[in-house]
């Protein structure tokens, strides 16, 4: 496996307008930049465990889709995946390798945001979100410094009821971006230069660790027929523009922004796709039509989405995709380099 590391001199840049003075905002994306120097950007792990769901949901409301989930099996699967992703021998070392904090902060001052997908009727399962909260807390992150949010579609009505009943007490579930300071305009790079609304505490560097938990959903062909981790950033940025033409241009520009790649270490540190169930077609509102019994994990959104498309959505779900080569080419990689997929049965 390749390990891509770019020294500090290669990724330092002036702060973006409006945020001068934020030391955590100095690092910017450059092609092939490493999310984590100890984990290959192109390494993506798929955990297969048929015991994570005891049955299909009776209903697709929030309670219905979580009732069949065996949380212990989800924990077991994610631990095995973390070990594989980090190439460590035990789960504790694995999670310590994945999650990193600024040197200037103790763990109990670190702030973390977990971006979930709250559109339609298929949402990241509570057990998956809970496992990330618990592992961050083991490192020393206080639960009251963990924010669960979707800046566009509102995590509040979905996840609040599970606080203390599947999610840790004191974890904050945000009404859209409200608990994270609302929104603020920030610039995005390349083809869509300009100022766009972004969740404030992610844009200004107040959040130290961002975890992106997406789903295996479909979307229109111009966006690659997928609603995976790259698309999930449209709930950190105001998503109107992706529906006005050139949608994938916007999504890729959002995904290269300092909101994600800023910070030292880089803010977005882990991408997970809850693929216990998935939808092959019909758009992001569609109720899942396929049980897949899988979770997927990687550090770099582009590789995660591309490899899910090629290893799950096309062969197992019969999906034809749009221009998904851009998921990796826009970040400086070639499709031929996408050999980092590992599937493990738990």
SELO-906034 format. One record per residue (C-alpha): residue number from 0; chain; x negated, y negated, z negated. Coordinates in Angstrom, 1 decimal. Layout:
N
k NUM	c A	xx X	yy Y	zz Z
...
//
This chain:
346
k 0	c A	xx 0.0	yy 0.0	zz 0.0
k 1	c A	xx -1.1	yy -3.5	zz 0.7
k 2	c A	xx -1.5	yy -5.9	zz -2.2
k 3	c A	xx -1.2	yy -9.5	zz -1.0
k 4	c A	xx -2.6	yy -12.1	zz -3.4
k 5	c A	xx -3.1	yy -15.8	zz -2.5
k 6	c A	xx -5.3	yy -17.8	zz -4.8
k 7	c A	xx -4.1	yy -20.9	zz -6.6
k 8	c A	xx -5.9	yy -23.1	zz -4.1
k 9	c A	xx -3.8	yy -21.6	zz -1.3
k 10	c A	xx -0.4	yy -22.2	zz -2.9
k 11	c A	xx -0.8	yy -25.6	zz -4.7
k 12	c A	xx 1.2	yy -28.5	zz -3.2
k 13	c A	xx 2.6	yy -31.8	zz -4.3
k 14	c A	xx 5.9	yy -31.7	zz -6.2
k 15	c A	xx 9.0	yy -32.1	zz -4.1
k 16	c A	xx 10.8	yy -35.5	zz -4.2
k 17	c A	xx 12.8	yy -36.0	zz -7.4
k 18	c A	xx 10.9	yy -33.6	zz -9.6
k 19	c A	xx 7.4	yy -35.1	zz -9.9
k 20	c A	xx 5.9	yy -34.3	zz -13.3
k 21	c A	xx 7.2	yy -30.7	zz -13.6
k 22	c A	xx 4.1	yy -28.6	zz -13.8
k 23	c A	xx 6.1	yy -25.5	zz -13.2
k 24	c A	xx 7.2	yy -26.9	zz -9.8
k 25	c A	xx 3.8	yy -27.1	zz -8.1
k 26	c A	xx 3.6	yy -23.6	zz -6.4
k 27	c A	xx 5.3	yy -23.4	zz -3.1
k 28	c A	xx 6.0	yy -20.6	zz -0.7
k 29	c A	xx 3.4	yy -19.8	zz 2.1
k 30	c A	xx 3.6	yy -16.8	zz 4.4
k 31	c A	xx 2.8	yy -13.5	zz 2.8
k 32	c A	xx 2.6	yy -15.1	zz -0.7
k 33	c A	xx 2.7	yy -12.5	zz -3.5
k 34	c A	xx 5.6	yy -12.6	zz -5.9
k 35	c A	xx 3.6	yy -10.5	zz -8.3
k 36	c A	xx -0.1	yy -9.9	zz -7.9
k 37	c A	xx 0.3	yy -6.4	zz -9.5
k 38	c A	xx 3.1	yy -5.2	zz -7.3
k 39	c A	xx 3.1	yy -5.0	zz -3.5
k 40	c A	xx 5.7	yy -7.4	zz -1.9
k 41	c A	xx 6.7	yy -4.6	zz 0.5
k 42	c A	xx 7.2	yy -1.9	zz -2.1
k 43	c A	xx 10.9	yy -1.2	zz -2.6
k 44	c A	xx 12.3	yy 1.6	zz -4.8
k 45	c A	xx 15.6	yy 3.3	zz -4.4
k 46	c A	xx 16.9	yy 5.3	zz -7.4
k 47	c A	xx 19.5	yy 8.0	zz -6.7
k 48	c A	xx 21.5	yy 9.3	zz -9.6
k 49	c A	xx 25.0	yy 10.8	zz -9.1
k 50	c A	xx 25.6	yy 10.7	zz -12.8
k 51	c A	xx 25.7	yy 6.8	zz -13.0
k 52	c A	xx 29.4	yy 6.9	zz -12.1
k 53	c A	xx 31.5	yy 9.6	zz -13.6
k 54	c A	xx 34.2	yy 9.0	zz -10.9
k 55	c A	xx 35.4	yy 6.4	zz -8.4
k 56	c A	xx 37.3	yy 3.5	zz -10.0
k 57	c A	xx 41.1	yy 3.7	zz -10.4
k 58	c A	xx 41.2	yy 0.0	zz -9.6
k 59	c A	xx 38.7	yy -2.6	zz -8.4
k 60	c A	xx 39.3	yy -5.2	zz -11.0
k 61	c A	xx 36.4	yy -5.9	zz -13.3
k 62	c A	xx 37.5	yy -3.4	zz -16.0
k 63	c A	xx 38.3	yy -0.8	zz -13.5
k 64	c A	xx 35.0	yy -0.7	zz -11.7
k 65	c A	xx 33.0	yy -0.6	zz -14.9
k 66	c A	xx 35.1	yy 2.0	zz -16.8
k 67	c A	xx 33.5	yy 5.0	zz -14.9
k 68	c A	xx 29.9	yy 3.8	zz -15.4
k 69	c A	xx 27.6	yy 5.8	zz -17.7
k 70	c A	xx 25.3	yy 3.1	zz -19.1
k 71	c A	xx 22.8	yy 5.5	zz -20.4
k 72	c A	xx 22.3	yy 6.9	zz -16.9
k 73	c A	xx 22.0	yy 3.4	zz -15.4
k 74	c A	xx 19.3	yy 2.6	zz -18.0
k 75	c A	xx 17.5	yy 5.9	zz -17.2
k 76	c A	xx 17.6	yy 5.1	zz -13.5
k 77	c A	xx 16.3	yy 1.6	zz -13.8
k 78	c A	xx 13.5	yy 2.7	zz -16.1
k 79	c A	xx 12.4	yy 5.3	zz -13.6
k 80	c A	xx 12.6	yy 2.7	zz -10.8
k 81	c A	xx 10.6	yy 0.2	zz -12.8
k 82	c A	xx 7.9	yy 2.8	zz -13.4
k 83	c A	xx 7.7	yy 3.6	zz -9.7
k 84	c A	xx 7.7	yy 0.0	zz -8.6
k 85	c A	xx 4.9	yy -1.0	zz -10.9
k 86	c A	xx 3.0	yy 2.3	zz -10.7
k 87	c A	xx 2.9	yy 2.5	zz -14.5
k 88	c A	xx 3.3	yy 5.7	zz -16.6
k 89	c A	xx 5.9	yy 4.4	zz -19.0
k 90	c A	xx 8.9	yy 2.1	zz -18.9
k 91	c A	xx 7.6	yy -0.4	zz -21.5
k 92	c A	xx 4.4	yy -1.1	zz -19.5
k 93	c A	xx 6.5	yy -1.2	zz -16.3
k 94	c A	xx 8.8	yy -3.9	zz -17.4
k 95	c A	xx 5.9	yy -5.9	zz -18.9
k 96	c A	xx 4.3	yy -5.8	zz -15.5
k 97	c A	xx 7.4	yy -6.9	zz -13.6
k 98	c A	xx 8.4	yy -9.8	zz -15.8
k 99	c A	xx 5.8	yy -12.6	zz -16.4
k 100	c A	xx 6.0	yy -15.9	zz -18.2
k 101	c A	xx 4.2	yy -19.2	zz -18.0
k 102	c A	xx 1.0	yy -19.2	zz -20.0
k 103	c A	xx 2.0	yy -22.3	zz -21.8
k 104	c A	xx 5.1	yy -20.8	zz -23.3
k 105	c A	xx 5.7	yy -18.1	zz -25.9
k 106	c A	xx 8.3	yy -15.4	zz -24.9
k 107	c A	xx 10.9	yy -16.8	zz -27.3
k 108	c A	xx 10.9	yy -20.1	zz -25.4
k 109	c A	xx 11.2	yy -18.5	zz -22.0
k 110	c A	xx 14.5	yy -19.2	zz -20.1
k 111	c A	xx 15.9	yy -16.6	zz -17.7
k 112	c A	xx 18.7	yy -16.7	zz -15.2
k 113	c A	xx 20.4	yy -13.6	zz -13.7
k 114	c A	xx 22.2	yy -14.4	zz -10.4
k 115	c A	xx 25.2	yy -12.1	zz -9.9
k 116	c A	xx 27.6	yy -11.9	zz -7.0
k 117	c A	xx 31.1	yy -12.9	zz -8.0
k 118	c A	xx 33.0	yy -13.1	zz -4.6
k 119	c A	xx 35.7	yy -10.6	zz -3.8
k 120	c A	xx 36.3	yy -7.6	zz -6.0
k 121	c A	xx 32.9	yy -5.8	zz -6.1
k 122	c A	xx 30.5	yy -7.2	zz -8.6
k 123	c A	xx 27.2	yy -6.0	zz -10.2
k 124	c A	xx 28.1	yy -3.5	zz -12.8
k 125	c A	xx 27.8	yy -4.7	zz -16.4
k 126	c A	xx 25.4	yy -1.9	zz -17.3
k 127	c A	xx 23.0	yy -3.1	zz -14.7
k 128	c A	xx 23.1	yy -6.7	zz -15.9
k 129	c A	xx 22.8	yy -5.5	zz -19.5
k 130	c A	xx 19.7	yy -3.4	zz -18.9
k 131	c A	xx 17.9	yy -6.5	zz -17.6
k 132	c A	xx 19.0	yy -8.6	zz -20.6
k 133	c A	xx 17.8	yy -5.9	zz -23.0
k 134	c A	xx 14.4	yy -5.5	zz -21.3
k 135	c A	xx 13.8	yy -9.2	zz -21.3
k 136	c A	xx 14.7	yy -9.3	zz -25.0
k 137	c A	xx 12.2	yy -6.6	zz -25.7
k 138	c A	xx 9.5	yy -8.9	zz -24.3
k 139	c A	xx 10.7	yy -11.6	zz -26.7
k 140	c A	xx 13.2	yy -13.6	zz -24.6
k 141	c A	xx 16.0	yy -14.8	zz -26.8
k 142	c A	xx 19.5	yy -13.7	zz -25.7
k 143	c A	xx 20.7	yy -17.3	zz -25.9
k 144	c A	xx 18.1	yy -18.2	zz -23.3
k 145	c A	xx 19.5	yy -15.7	zz -20.8
k 146	c A	xx 22.1	yy -17.2	zz -18.4
k 147	c A	xx 24.4	yy -15.1	zz -16.2
k 148	c A	xx 25.7	yy -17.1	zz -13.3
k 149	c A	xx 27.1	yy -17.5	zz -9.8
k 150	c A	xx 26.9	yy -21.2	zz -8.9
k 151	c A	xx 29.7	yy -20.9	zz -6.3
k 152	c A	xx 32.1	yy -18.2	zz -7.4
k 153	c A	xx 32.0	yy -18.3	zz -11.2
k 154	c A	xx 30.8	yy -15.5	zz -13.4
k 155	c A	xx 32.9	yy -16.7	zz -16.4
k 156	c A	xx 36.1	yy -14.8	zz -15.9
k 157	c A	xx 34.3	yy -11.6	zz -14.9
k 158	c A	xx 31.5	yy -11.2	zz -17.4
k 159	c A	xx 32.6	yy -13.2	zz -20.5
k 160	c A	xx 35.0	yy -10.5	zz -21.7
k 161	c A	xx 32.0	yy -8.1	zz -21.9
k 162	c A	xx 29.9	yy -10.1	zz -24.3
k 163	c A	xx 29.4	yy -7.8	zz -27.3
k 164	c A	xx 31.2	yy -5.1	zz -25.4
k 165	c A	xx 28.6	yy -4.1	zz -22.8
k 166	c A	xx 26.5	yy -7.3	zz -22.7
k 167	c A	xx 24.5	yy -8.5	zz -25.7
k 168	c A	xx 25.9	yy -11.1	zz -28.1
k 169	c A	xx 24.6	yy -14.7	zz -27.5
k 170	c A	xx 23.9	yy -14.1	zz -23.8
k 171	c A	xx 25.4	yy -17.1	zz -21.9
k 172	c A	xx 27.8	yy -16.6	zz -19.1
k 173	c A	xx 28.0	yy -19.8	zz -17.1
k 174	c A	xx 31.0	yy -21.4	zz -15.5
k 175	c A	xx 29.5	yy -21.7	zz -12.0
k 176	c A	xx 26.3	yy -23.8	zz -12.6
k 177	c A	xx 27.7	yy -25.7	zz -15.6
k 178	c A	xx 25.6	yy -24.0	zz -18.3
k 179	c A	xx 22.5	yy -24.5	zz -16.2
k 180	c A	xx 22.9	yy -28.3	zz -16.0
k 181	c A	xx 25.2	yy -28.4	zz -13.0
k 182	c A	xx 23.7	yy -29.0	zz -9.6
k 183	c A	xx 21.1	yy -31.4	zz -8.1
k 184	c A	xx 20.0	yy -32.1	zz -4.6
k 185	c A	xx 16.7	yy -30.6	zz -3.5
k 186	c A	xx 14.9	yy -30.2	zz -0.2
k 187	c A	xx 14.6	yy -26.9	zz 1.7
k 188	c A	xx 11.8	yy -26.2	zz 4.2
k 189	c A	xx 11.5	yy -25.8	zz 7.9
k 190	c A	xx 14.4	yy -25.8	zz 10.4
k 191	c A	xx 17.0	yy -27.2	zz 7.9
k 192	c A	xx 15.0	yy -30.0	zz 6.3
k 193	c A	xx 17.2	yy -32.1	zz 4.1
k 194	c A	xx 18.7	yy -32.3	zz 0.6
k 195	c A	xx 21.1	yy -29.5	zz -0.5
k 196	c A	xx 22.9	yy -28.9	zz -3.8
k 197	c A	xx 21.2	yy -26.4	zz -6.0
k 198	c A	xx 21.7	yy -25.1	zz -9.5
k 199	c A	xx 19.8	yy -27.8	zz -11.5
k 200	c A	xx 17.8	yy -25.7	zz -14.0
k 201	c A	xx 16.5	yy -23.5	zz -11.3
k 202	c A	xx 15.7	yy -26.4	zz -9.0
k 203	c A	xx 13.9	yy -28.4	zz -11.7
k 204	c A	xx 11.8	yy -25.6	zz -13.1
k 205	c A	xx 13.6	yy -25.2	zz -16.4
k 206	c A	xx 14.3	yy -21.5	zz -15.6
k 207	c A	xx 11.1	yy -19.5	zz -15.9
k 208	c A	xx 12.4	yy -16.1	zz -14.6
k 209	c A	xx 15.1	yy -15.6	zz -12.0
k 210	c A	xx 16.5	yy -12.1	zz -11.5
k 211	c A	xx 18.7	yy -11.6	zz -8.4
k 212	c A	xx 21.3	yy -8.8	zz -8.7
k 213	c A	xx 23.2	yy -8.4	zz -5.5
k 214	c A	xx 25.5	yy -5.8	zz -3.9
k 215	c A	xx 25.6	yy -3.6	zz -0.8
k 216	c A	xx 28.2	yy -5.6	zz 1.1
k 217	c A	xx 28.8	yy -6.5	zz 4.7
k 218	c A	xx 29.0	yy -9.9	zz 6.4
k 219	c A	xx 29.2	yy -11.3	zz 10.0
k 220	c A	xx 26.6	yy -10.4	zz 12.6
k 221	c A	xx 25.0	yy -13.8	zz 12.5
k 222	c A	xx 23.9	yy -13.2	zz 8.9
k 223	c A	xx 22.7	yy -9.7	zz 9.8
k 224	c A	xx 25.9	yy -7.9	zz 8.9
k 225	c A	xx 24.7	yy -7.8	zz 5.3
k 226	c A	xx 25.4	yy -9.6	zz 2.0
k 227	c A	xx 22.3	yy -8.4	zz 0.1
k 228	c A	xx 19.7	yy -10.4	zz -1.9
k 229	c A	xx 18.9	yy -13.0	zz 0.7
k 230	c A	xx 22.5	yy -13.9	zz 1.0
k 231	c A	xx 22.9	yy -13.9	zz -2.8
k 232	c A	xx 20.9	yy -17.2	zz -2.9
k 233	c A	xx 23.8	yy -19.0	zz -1.3
k 234	c A	xx 25.3	yy -18.9	zz -4.8
k 235	c A	xx 22.3	yy -20.8	zz -6.2
k 236	c A	xx 22.6	yy -23.3	zz -3.3
k 237	c A	xx 25.9	yy -24.8	zz -2.2
k 238	c A	xx 26.8	yy -22.3	zz 0.6
k 239	c A	xx 29.0	yy -24.4	zz 2.9
k 240	c A	xx 26.2	yy -24.9	zz 5.5
k 241	c A	xx 25.8	yy -21.2	zz 6.2
k 242	c A	xx 29.4	yy -21.2	zz 7.6
k 243	c A	xx 28.8	yy -24.1	zz 9.9
k 244	c A	xx 26.4	yy -22.5	zz 12.5
k 245	c A	xx 22.9	yy -21.3	zz 12.1
k 246	c A	xx 23.8	yy -19.5	zz 8.9
k 247	c A	xx 20.7	yy -17.3	zz 8.8
k 248	c A	xx 18.5	yy -20.3	zz 9.2
k 249	c A	xx 20.0	yy -21.8	zz 6.1
k 250	c A	xx 19.8	yy -18.5	zz 4.1
k 251	c A	xx 16.1	yy -18.0	zz 5.0
k 252	c A	xx 15.3	yy -21.7	zz 4.2
k 253	c A	xx 17.0	yy -21.4	zz 0.8
k 254	c A	xx 15.0	yy -18.2	zz 0.3
k 255	c A	xx 11.7	yy -20.0	zz 0.9
k 256	c A	xx 12.5	yy -23.0	zz -1.3
k 257	c A	xx 10.7	yy -24.0	zz -4.5
k 258	c A	xx 13.9	yy -23.1	zz -6.4
k 259	c A	xx 12.8	yy -19.5	zz -5.9
k 260	c A	xx 9.0	yy -19.7	zz -5.1
k 261	c A	xx 8.2	yy -22.5	zz -7.5
k 262	c A	xx 6.6	yy -21.9	zz -10.9
k 263	c A	xx 3.5	yy -20.3	zz -12.2
k 264	c A	xx 4.2	yy -17.4	zz -12.1
k 265	c A	xx 6.7	yy -17.5	zz -9.3
k 266	c A	xx 10.3	yy -18.0	zz -10.7
k 267	c A	xx 12.1	yy -15.2	zz -8.8
k 268	c A	xx 10.5	yy -12.0	zz -10.1
k 269	c A	xx 12.9	yy -9.2	zz -9.4
k 270	c A	xx 15.6	yy -8.3	zz -6.9
k 271	c A	xx 18.1	yy -5.5	zz -7.6
k 272	c A	xx 20.9	yy -4.2	zz -5.3
k 273	c A	xx 23.7	yy -2.5	zz -7.2
k 274	c A	xx 24.5	yy 0.1	zz -4.5
k 275	c A	xx 26.5	yy 2.6	zz -6.6
k 276	c A	xx 29.3	yy 1.8	zz -4.1
k 277	c A	xx 29.0	yy -0.2	zz -0.9
k 278	c A	xx 31.1	yy -1.6	zz 2.0
k 279	c A	xx 30.1	yy -0.9	zz 5.6
k 280	c A	xx 32.2	yy -3.6	zz 7.2
k 281	c A	xx 34.9	yy -6.2	zz 6.6
k 282	c A	xx 32.9	yy -8.9	zz 5.0
k 283	c A	xx 32.1	yy -9.8	zz 1.4
k 284	c A	xx 35.7	yy -9.6	zz 0.1
k 285	c A	xx 36.1	yy -6.0	zz 1.2
k 286	c A	xx 36.6	yy -3.3	zz -1.5
k 287	c A	xx 33.8	yy -0.7	zz -1.2
k 288	c A	xx 34.5	yy 2.2	zz 1.2
k 289	c A	xx 31.4	yy 4.4	zz 0.4
k 290	c A	xx 30.1	yy 5.8	zz -2.9
k 291	c A	xx 26.3	yy 5.8	zz -2.6
k 292	c A	xx 25.0	yy 6.5	zz -6.2
k 293	c A	xx 22.0	yy 4.2	zz -5.7
k 294	c A	xx 20.2	yy 1.2	zz -7.2
k 295	c A	xx 17.4	yy -0.5	zz -5.3
k 296	c A	xx 14.7	yy -2.7	zz -6.7
k 297	c A	xx 11.8	yy -4.8	zz -5.3
k 298	c A	xx 10.1	yy -8.1	zz -5.9
k 299	c A	xx 10.6	yy -9.7	zz -2.4
k 300	c A	xx 14.1	yy -10.3	zz -1.1
k 301	c A	xx 13.2	yy -9.9	zz 2.6
k 302	c A	xx 11.7	yy -6.5	zz 2.3
k 303	c A	xx 14.5	yy -5.3	zz -0.1
k 304	c A	xx 17.2	yy -6.3	zz 2.4
k 305	c A	xx 15.4	yy -5.1	zz 5.5
k 306	c A	xx 14.7	yy -1.7	zz 4.0
k 307	c A	xx 18.2	yy -1.2	zz 2.6
k 308	c A	xx 19.5	yy -1.9	zz 6.1
k 309	c A	xx 17.2	yy 0.6	zz 7.7
k 310	c A	xx 17.3	yy 3.4	zz 5.0
k 311	c A	xx 20.9	yy 3.1	zz 3.7
k 312	c A	xx 23.2	yy 1.0	zz 5.7
k 313	c A	xx 22.3	yy 2.3	zz 9.1
k 314	c A	xx 21.8	yy 6.0	zz 8.5
k 315	c A	xx 24.3	yy 6.6	zz 5.6
k 316	c A	xx 26.9	yy 3.9	zz 6.3
k 317	c A	xx 26.9	yy 3.7	zz 10.1
k 318	c A	xx 26.3	yy -0.1	zz 10.2
k 319	c A	xx 25.0	yy -1.9	zz 13.2
k 320	c A	xx 23.0	yy -4.9	zz 12.2
k 321	c A	xx 22.3	yy -8.4	zz 13.5
k 322	c A	xx 18.9	yy -10.0	zz 13.6
k 323	c A	xx 17.5	yy -8.4	zz 10.4
k 324	c A	xx 14.0	yy -8.5	zz 11.9
k 325	c A	xx 14.0	yy -12.1	zz 10.7
k 326	c A	xx 14.3	yy -10.9	zz 7.1
k 327	c A	xx 10.6	yy -10.0	zz 7.2
k 328	c A	xx 9.2	yy -11.9	zz 10.2
k 329	c A	xx 10.2	yy -15.3	zz 8.8
k 330	c A	xx 8.0	yy -14.5	zz 5.8
k 331	c A	xx 4.9	yy -13.5	zz 7.9
k 332	c A	xx 5.4	yy -9.8	zz 8.1
k 333	c A	xx 6.1	yy -7.4	zz 11.0
k 334	c A	xx 8.7	yy -4.6	zz 11.1
k 335	c A	xx 5.8	yy -2.1	zz 11.6
k 336	c A	xx 4.6	yy -3.1	zz 8.1
k 337	c A	xx 7.9	yy -2.1	zz 6.5
k 338	c A	xx 6.6	yy 1.3	zz 5.1
k 339	c A	xx 7.0	yy 0.6	zz 1.4
k 340	c A	xx 10.4	yy 2.4	zz 0.8
k 341	c A	xx 10.3	yy 5.1	zz -1.9
k 342	c A	xx 13.4	yy 7.0	zz -2.8
k 343	c A	xx 13.4	yy 8.8	zz -6.2
k 344	c A	xx 16.1	yy 11.2	zz -7.5
k 345	c A	xx 16.7	yy 10.7	zz -11.2
//
